[in-house]
Structures are given as C-alpha cells and as structure tokens.
Amino acid sequence: MKKNKSNNAIYEPCFHAKSITIKLNLESILEKYAPDNPEYFQVSSDSTLADLLKYLGLSEDQVMLAFVNGKLANLKTRLSDRDSVSLCPYICGG
C-alpha cells in the first residue's frame, strides 16, 4: 500500500488483469508518442484500442486509421498478446 501525497489517503494499485505484450508502429507525426520500447509494449490484457490511445496520450481525432495484425480496427477492438498495432495520422505522406 502507498500513501497518496495530495491527501495522505492510502490506496493499492488496481492491477487485476495480467499484462500482454504488443508491437506498436506509430506512423509519421505520431512517432513522438511512441514508448521507449514499441516492439515489446505491455498493456493490460483487457485493453481495447481506445485504452491504448488514452495511455499513449493520443486523442481519437489524431488517428485516422488503426490496424491490428494488418486488419482495419476500431476503438472497441480488443488487443491480444503479440498483436501488431499500427496507428496512422490524418496527414501521412507516401
């Protein structure tokens, strides 16, 4: 247990779900949101694509297309261990 510095309340981290490892590919201007090790990025096993965006600090309107294992995905898509996730911004040159 830890003490919360702002109000000295005692809390316990809520890690009920085990973690999974995914591979992230953030295209173009989204690269600046990439974690230190995008090849082996851990998220909670109950995560959706929307959860991933939130964790990375991305809003929905920053991502035009999302692919999970090469297939078009939406915000409700559940992530699984060893998934490959690619996020593309609205402006992306080719």
Sequence and secondary structure as in RCSB ss.txt:
>XXXX:A:sequence
MKKNKSNNAIYEPCFHAKSITIKLNLESILEKYAPDNPEYFQVSSDSTLADLLKYLGLSEDQVMLAFVNGKLANL
KTRLSDRDSVSLCPYICGG
>XXXX:A:secstr
 EE TTT  EE     S EEEEEEEE GGGGGG  S GGGEEEETT BHHHHHHHHT  GGGEEEEEETTEE  T
T B  TT EEEEEESS   
